[in-house]
Structure formats: C-alpha cells, structure tokens
Amino acid sequence: MSMDGFPVGLELDVSYPDFQVSLTLLSVTQLQFEIKEGPFARTEIVDIRVVPLGNSLFAVSWQEQDGATVTNVQDYDRGVVHSFATLPGGRFLRMTGTFAITKPADVVSDDRPQRNKALVLEAMTSLFQRHDASVVERLYAADYIQHNPGIPQGRDALQALVAAMSQDVYYEPGLMVAEGDLVAIHGRIRGWSDVPQVVVDLFRIEDGKLAEHWDVLQNEVPGTTALGGISMFDPGESAHHRADPAIAGGLRQPGRIA
C-alpha cells in the first residue's frame, strides 16, 4: 500500500458521542489534536505512525505525553474515524465519530473514481459479455435501485434477467467518466433489441458496490447515414481517452470528472 494518499495538511473536526476533537495532519509523522471542552481538554502535537490499509483507509497510532495510547482508523471514503484509546489509568475507550473537513489537504488524492470505474467495467462485462449472473450478489448492493422501467426492482430481478438472457446479447464498453460516487459508461449492446443500441449507463456506488442505476438507450445509426457523418460509438474511444495526457492528469485533480 502507498502513503501517497495520506492527506497531509488536512484539518478536520471529529464528533464522537461524548466530545469533539480537531485534528491537523501535519505530516506523515506528526499530527496535532485539540480537545476544547470536557475532561480530556488540551492541545498536543504527537508523533504518529501511519499504515495505509487501502481504499482511502489509514491506521494512525500515537502515544500522548500522559502515556495514553491511541489508534485511529481514518476512513475517508465514509467520513468516519474509529478510535481506540487506552488511558493512563488503564481505561479502554472504543469510539466512532463522523468528521467534517475544515481545511483541505495540501494535495488532494482520491482514488475512488478509478476504483469505481473498475467496478462498473467488471459488472458490465461480466453480465452482458460473459452472461455470468453469479457476480450480481458480489458486485451489487442488497437494496439495489433500478431506474430502467423495463427491469423489475432489486438485485434478484437483475440476476434472474442475466440468467435468462439470450446468448446473442453482447456488450462493448467505451468511454467512462467518474466523479465521487458516480460513474457513467458509454457502450454498445447487440442482441438487446432488433438493432444494435448505443447506451449510457449511470451508476451510484456505495460501500464498494453498485447501489443505483440509470440508463438511456438509442438505436445505432451508422456513420455513413448519420447527418453529421460521424459514428455514434467507437470501440476504441476509451483507449483514446486514456491516452490523452491532459485528461489523464485531470483524473487526479479534485472537482474534475475522471
């Protein structure tokens, strides 16, 4: 695992059930905490050890001047901190708190768009190329929401649809864009209708699974007969997009669509 994603410079207020603490991530080796009220009130800079656990998840541990030891599991995908502290007298605390960011990190790193795109690509090719209905339970949320009016609600309905699907159905993925917990994929599907169709599928990802889906479909018109003379779908469009250095650089910038 890489330390590159640890958000140095980030300032956040963590709200636990009984108190609030402000954290400033000074570096990969130091942080400052400030507790303004209550029996634990104080401000201190501590030496830390950071262990990246993957997927914007970090274990951060330290020892305080009074001997207290603390381990935080900081989950930047879900916006929570799980804290485990042993106080000088031996009392052990387990706490979970949500946090609000008060100052962004010096360099923002968010690998969710790339992970989410990989999830969507795996789902679309597994279901509509290989016709593997078994992946639905692994990739889709239990309370999966379906906005296509021609498909019943829920994960079980999707699994049944794929299991009964004609072998003529074949999906070709193209351009993908992602931001935050949303992914859109442009593709072409054959065998779903009497003629090939170009489709844009939009997914919302929650807790690493596909939680909600929208789509729009349009019958494909060959470029030779289109008024603009350009094809609706190019199987190589995704590779062309990835090869553009400006776009590839944009994947790592906050607020940009990747």
C-alpha positions in Angstrom: 0.0 0.0 0.0 1.1 3.5 -0.8 1.4 6.5 1.6 0.7 8.9 -1.3 -3.0 9.2 -0.5 -2.5 10.2 3.2 -4.0 13.7 3.2 -1.2 15.8 4.8 -2.4 19.3 5.7 -6.0 18.2 6.2 -7.8 19.7 9.2 -11.0 18.0 10.4 -13.4 18.1 13.3 -14.3 14.7 14.6 -17.5 14.4 16.6 -17.6 11.4 19.0 -20.6 10.7 21.2 -19.2 12.5 24.2 -16.8 15.1 22.9 -15.3 16.7 19.8 -11.6 16.8 18.7 -9.9 18.8 16.0 -7.2 17.0 14.1 -4.5 18.6 11.9 -2.4 16.2 9.8 0.9 18.0 9.9 2.9 15.3 8.1 3.1 11.5 7.7 4.9 11.5 11.1 3.1 14.2 13.2 -0.4 15.4 13.9 -1.9 18.0 16.3 -5.1 17.3 18.2 -7.2 19.8 20.1 -10.0 19.0 22.5 -11.6 22.2 23.6 -14.0 21.1 26.3 -14.5 18.3 28.8 -12.2 16.2 31.0 -9.8 15.5 28.1 -9.4 19.1 27.0 -5.9 20.0 25.8 -3.9 20.6 22.6 -0.9 18.5 21.8 1.4 17.6 18.9 2.2 13.9 18.7 4.5 11.6 16.7 2.4 9.2 14.7 2.8 6.1 12.7 0.6 5.8 9.6 -0.2 2.4 8.0 -2.2 2.6 4.7 -4.9 -0.1 4.7 -6.2 0.6 1.2 -9.2 2.4 -0.4 -8.6 5.7 1.4 -8.3 3.9 4.8 -5.4 4.6 7.2 -4.4 3.3 10.6 -2.8 6.2 12.6 -1.4 5.5 16.0 0.4 7.6 18.7 1.3 7.9 22.3 0.5 11.1 24.3 2.5 12.9 26.9 0.4 11.5 29.8 1.0 7.9 28.5 -2.3 7.4 26.8 -2.1 5.4 23.5 -4.5 6.0 20.6 -5.1 4.2 17.3 -7.4 5.8 14.8 -8.8 4.1 11.7 -9.5 7.0 9.5 -11.9 6.2 6.7 -12.0 9.0 4.1 -14.5 7.2 1.8 -17.2 7.0 4.5 -16.2 10.1 6.5 -15.7 8.3 9.9 -12.9 7.8 12.4 -12.9 4.6 14.5 -10.8 5.4 17.6 -9.3 3.0 20.2 -7.6 4.6 23.2 -6.0 3.3 26.4 -5.9 6.0 29.1 -3.1 6.3 31.7 -5.1 4.5 34.3 -5.9 1.6 32.1 -9.4 2.6 31.0 -10.0 1.5 27.4 -12.2 3.5 25.0 -13.8 2.5 21.7 -15.4 5.4 19.8 -16.6 6.0 16.3 -17.1 9.6 15.1 -18.1 11.3 11.9 -15.9 14.2 10.7 -16.2 17.5 8.9 -13.3 18.8 6.9 -12.4 22.4 7.9 -9.3 22.7 5.7 -8.5 20.5 2.7 -5.2 18.6 2.3 -2.2 20.2 0.7 -2.5 17.7 -2.2 -5.9 16.1 -2.7 -5.7 12.4 -3.7 -8.9 10.5 -4.3 -8.7 7.1 -6.0 -12.4 6.4 -5.7 -13.1 7.3 -9.4 -10.6 4.7 -10.6 -11.8 2.0 -8.3 -15.4 2.8 -9.1 -14.7 2.7 -12.9 -13.1 -0.7 -12.5 -16.1 -2.0 -10.5 -18.6 -0.8 -13.2 -16.5 -2.2 -16.0 -16.3 -5.6 -14.3 -20.1 -5.6 -13.8 -21.0 -4.7 -17.3 -18.6 -7.2 -19.0 -19.4 -10.0 -16.5 -23.2 -9.6 -17.0 -23.5 -8.6 -20.7 -20.5 -10.2 -22.3 -19.9 -13.4 -20.3 -23.6 -13.7 -19.0 -22.3 -14.5 -15.6 -25.3 -14.0 -13.2 -23.2 -15.2 -10.2 -21.4 -11.9 -9.9 -24.6 -9.9 -9.1 -24.5 -10.8 -5.4 -20.9 -9.8 -5.1 -21.0 -6.5 -7.1 -24.5 -5.1 -6.4 -25.9 -3.8 -3.2 -28.6 -5.8 -1.5 -31.0 -2.9 -1.8 -30.0 -2.1 -5.4 -32.2 0.5 -7.0 -33.2 0.2 -10.7 -34.5 3.2 -12.7 -34.9 1.3 -16.0 -38.7 1.0 -16.3 -38.4 -2.3 -18.2 -36.5 -4.1 -15.5 -38.0 -5.0 -12.1 -36.6 -3.6 -8.9 -33.8 -5.3 -6.9 -30.7 -7.4 -7.2 -32.6 -10.7 -7.5 -34.5 -9.5 -10.5 -31.3 -8.4 -12.2 -29.7 -11.8 -11.5 -32.8 -13.6 -13.0 -32.6 -11.4 -16.1 -29.0 -12.2 -16.7 -29.5 -15.9 -16.2 -32.3 -16.0 -18.8 -30.5 -13.7 -21.3 -30.1 -14.7 -24.9 -26.6 -15.6 -25.9 -27.0 -13.1 -28.7 -26.6 -10.2 -26.2 -23.1 -8.8 -26.2 -21.9 -5.5 -24.7 -18.9 -3.4 -25.9 -17.6 -0.9 -23.3 -16.4 2.5 -24.4 -15.7 5.9 -22.7 -16.1 6.1 -18.9 -16.3 9.1 -16.7 -16.4 9.2 -12.9 -16.6 11.7 -10.1 -17.1 11.0 -6.4 -19.5 8.0 -6.1 -20.9 8.3 -9.6 -19.8 6.5 -12.8 -21.1 6.8 -16.4 -20.1 4.4 -19.1 -20.8 4.8 -22.8 -21.2 1.5 -24.8 -22.9 -0.5 -27.5 -25.1 -3.5 -26.9 -26.1 -6.1 -29.5 -29.0 -8.5 -29.2 -30.9 -6.5 -26.6 -33.1 -5.1 -29.4 -33.7 -5.8 -33.0 -30.8 -3.4 -33.9 -27.6 -2.5 -32.1 -28.1 0.2 -29.5 -25.8 2.8 -28.0 -26.3 3.2 -24.3 -25.1 5.4 -21.5 -25.3 3.7 -18.1 -25.0 5.8 -14.9 -24.2 4.1 -11.6 -24.0 5.2 -8.0 -21.6 3.3 -5.8 -22.0 2.9 -2.1 -19.7 0.9 0.2 -17.9 -0.6 -2.8 -21.0 -2.0 -4.5 -23.3 -0.8 -7.3 -26.3 0.8 -5.4 -28.3 2.6 -8.1 -28.6 2.6 -11.9 -30.0 4.8 -14.6 -29.6 4.3 -18.4 -30.6 5.8 -21.7 -30.6 3.8 -25.0 -30.7 4.9 -28.6 -30.8 2.7 -31.8 -27.4 2.9 -33.5 -27.3 4.8 -36.8 -24.2 4.0 -39.0 -21.9 7.0 -39.5 -22.4 6.7 -43.3 -26.1 7.6 -42.9 -25.9 9.9 -39.9 -26.5 13.6 -40.8 -23.2 14.6 -39.2 -21.3 11.7 -40.8 -19.8 10.5 -37.5 -20.4 7.2 -35.8 -22.3 7.1 -32.5 -19.9 4.6 -31.0 -16.2 3.9 -31.5 -14.9 0.7 -29.7 -11.5 2.4 -29.3 -12.8 5.6 -27.7 -11.9 4.5 -24.1 -8.3 3.9 -25.1 -8.1 7.2 -26.9 -9.4 9.0 -23.8 -6.9 7.3 -21.5 -4.0 8.2 -23.9 -4.7 12.0 -23.6 -2.1 13.3 -21.1 -4.3 16.3 -20.2 -7.2 14.1 -19.4 -5.2 11.5 -17.6 -3.7 14.3 -15.4 -7.2 15.5 -14.7 -8.1 12.2 -13.0 -6.0 13.2 -10.0 -7.5 16.7 -9.5 -10.4 17.3 -7.2 -13.6 18.5 -8.7 -12.7 17.2 -12.1 -14.6 14.5 -13.9 -12.4 11.4 -14.4 
